[in-house]
Amino acid sequence: MVAKESLGKYLVRKIGRKTIIGKIVETEAYIGPQDKASHAFGNKMTERNKAEYLDGGHIYIYLVYGMYWQFNVSTRGKGKPECILVRALEPVIDGRKTKIQNELFKNFTNGPGKLCRWMKLDKSFYGKDMTKSGRIWLERGEKIKSNNIVADKRIGIDYAGPVWAAKKWRFYIKNNNFVSKK
């Protein structure tokens, strides 16, 4: 599952001469038309979610509550609306991973809206191909062993009903201080 395999990868954002890097430490999977928690449930396509239907590697970013951006990446082929939501990042400082214990800094990236604010992600990224972008892309990062990955229920999808809300399609790195909710 791409959501699990994305853990440990580096999300890289270029802003002018500045580069911001975050290690992906928490994700959620949304598997398209059959997933009642997916915006593409029932093959629904709207102006808001059409980026989900693009080839894998395209950005699906949208606003919730009128104030928080949510960063998703399409994961299947054209016309197959599956994606992952990136829920949390661990900042990488000076091009290397550091053990940052500062609570204030942790709170910049431990949630989908917070990480978008920290990386300065907004609607201008909607539909962009990360495999060709000079502003945002993924890098290999670190390999996370399966025994260090926790599978849990996705957050905030009770509307999808008990079966879909119970799916353990949220993945995070065990004991990572930057995970949004443990």
Legacy VTK file of the C-alpha trace (Angstrom):
# vtk DataFile Version 3.0
C-alpha trace
ASCII
DATASET POLYDATA
POINTS 182 float
0.000 0.000 0.000
1.437 3.357 -1.101
0.373 5.102 2.116
2.558 2.752 4.154
5.444 2.838 1.652
5.483 6.656 1.753
6.579 6.697 5.383
10.200 7.813 5.620
10.184 9.525 2.213
11.230 13.168 2.115
8.797 15.815 0.913
10.937 18.607 -0.527
9.645 22.141 -1.121
11.658 24.801 -2.939
10.792 28.465 -2.247
13.160 30.741 -4.134
16.616 29.807 -2.848
15.246 28.187 0.296
14.554 24.449 0.559
12.199 22.987 3.174
12.351 19.228 3.795
10.081 17.050 5.893
10.189 13.306 6.434
6.735 11.781 6.023
5.812 10.182 9.365
2.018 9.783 9.034
-0.353 9.107 6.126
-3.865 7.889 5.358
-5.040 5.872 2.351
-8.191 6.597 0.338
-8.986 3.938 -2.246
-11.452 5.655 -4.527
-14.971 4.776 -5.676
-15.665 1.958 -3.199
-14.271 3.867 -0.168
-17.097 5.759 1.539
-14.532 8.101 3.135
-13.063 9.068 -0.247
-14.090 12.234 -2.047
-14.349 9.992 -5.136
-16.835 7.584 -3.536
-19.232 6.267 -6.178
-16.965 7.669 -8.951
-18.047 11.182 -8.011
-15.958 13.780 -9.840
-16.229 17.486 -9.049
-14.095 20.563 -9.626
-12.730 20.007 -6.125
-11.606 16.383 -6.528
-10.753 15.975 -10.230
-7.009 15.900 -9.385
-7.627 12.546 -7.690
-8.371 11.144 -11.155
-4.962 12.141 -12.576
-1.965 9.805 -12.925
-0.100 8.920 -9.739
2.109 11.697 -8.412
-0.315 14.583 -8.907
-1.279 16.855 -6.042
-4.831 16.942 -4.719
-4.958 19.814 -2.226
-8.155 21.247 -0.784
-9.342 23.526 1.974
-11.295 22.274 5.012
-13.218 24.430 7.466
-12.368 27.353 5.182
-8.863 27.609 6.651
-6.748 24.405 6.572
-5.144 22.979 3.437
-4.958 19.189 3.151
-2.127 17.783 1.002
-2.865 14.577 -0.900
-1.045 12.787 -3.701
-2.766 10.625 -6.330
-1.394 7.087 -6.330
-2.936 5.194 -9.276
-3.268 5.601 -13.017
-5.378 8.132 -14.858
-9.068 7.656 -14.079
-8.338 5.643 -10.885
-9.042 8.087 -8.020
-6.881 6.791 -5.223
-4.688 8.994 -3.066
-2.846 9.379 0.181
-3.286 12.196 2.661
-0.004 13.278 4.229
-0.923 13.866 7.880
2.436 14.716 9.505
6.071 15.476 8.740
9.269 15.444 10.778
11.324 18.498 9.791
14.737 17.809 8.294
17.151 20.595 9.195
20.220 21.567 7.148
19.666 18.640 4.767
19.822 15.970 7.455
17.464 14.297 9.881
17.761 15.625 13.415
16.236 14.566 16.732
14.294 17.725 17.464
12.646 17.718 20.886
11.423 21.324 20.845
7.636 21.152 21.395
7.070 24.446 19.616
8.810 23.216 16.448
7.015 19.864 16.603
3.692 21.647 16.590
4.482 23.179 13.186
4.141 19.869 11.309
2.080 17.431 13.405
-1.155 17.640 11.429
-2.259 18.016 7.812
-3.153 21.708 8.073
-0.028 22.546 10.069
2.358 20.878 7.643
0.748 22.760 4.734
1.239 26.040 6.586
4.868 25.162 7.404
5.661 24.151 3.800
3.630 27.053 2.392
1.319 24.786 0.384
-1.909 26.160 -1.033
-4.274 25.945 -3.992
-1.486 26.952 -6.409
-0.217 23.339 -6.123
-3.546 21.783 -7.127
-3.134 19.249 -9.936
0.638 19.727 -10.221
2.761 16.713 -11.209
5.307 16.133 -8.434
7.471 14.049 -10.779
8.094 17.138 -12.945
7.854 20.002 -10.461
10.739 22.235 -9.481
8.730 23.532 -6.484
7.788 20.266 -4.733
8.802 16.628 -5.032
9.477 13.412 -3.113
12.910 11.953 -2.422
13.859 8.452 -1.340
14.444 9.223 2.355
14.671 6.419 4.892
13.439 2.831 4.735
11.061 2.203 7.637
10.951 -1.398 8.878
7.459 -2.902 9.007
7.728 -3.526 12.768
8.133 0.260 13.209
4.895 1.059 11.369
1.590 1.372 13.212
-1.701 0.824 11.340
-4.704 2.557 12.884
-8.122 3.986 11.999
-8.275 7.086 9.826
-9.177 10.308 11.595
-12.354 12.359 11.189
-14.296 10.061 8.858
-17.154 8.847 11.037
-19.543 10.036 8.295
-18.363 7.053 6.183
-20.099 4.600 8.527
-18.697 2.049 10.977
-17.177 -0.334 8.413
-15.166 2.307 6.554
-14.330 4.318 9.675
-12.835 1.173 11.239
-10.430 0.432 8.364
-6.858 0.630 9.581
-5.611 2.712 6.674
-3.797 5.339 8.700
-0.099 4.594 9.027
2.534 6.205 11.171
6.049 5.622 12.431
5.994 4.101 15.904
7.234 6.410 18.684
7.738 9.355 16.335
7.220 12.649 18.178
5.756 14.379 15.104
2.712 12.119 14.568
-0.513 14.116 14.827
-2.472 11.775 17.111
-1.352 8.553 18.729
LINES 1 183
182 0 1 2 3 4 5 6 7 8 9 10 11 12 13 14 15 16 17 18 19 20 21 22 23 24 25 26 27 28 29 30 31 32 33 34 35 36 37 38 39 40 41 42 43 44 45 46 47 48 49 50 51 52 53 54 55 56 57 58 59 60 61 62 63 64 65 66 67 68 69 70 71 72 73 74 75 76 77 78 79 80 81 82 83 84 85 86 87 88 89 90 91 92 93 94 95 96 97 98 99 100 101 102 103 104 105 106 107 108 109 110 111 112 113 114 115 116 117 118 119 120 121 122 123 124 125 126 127 128 129 130 131 132 133 134 135 136 137 138 139 140 141 142 143 144 145 146 147 148 149 150 151 152 153 154 155 156 157 158 159 160 161 162 163 164 165 166 167 168 169 170 171 172 173 174 175 176 177 178 179 180 181
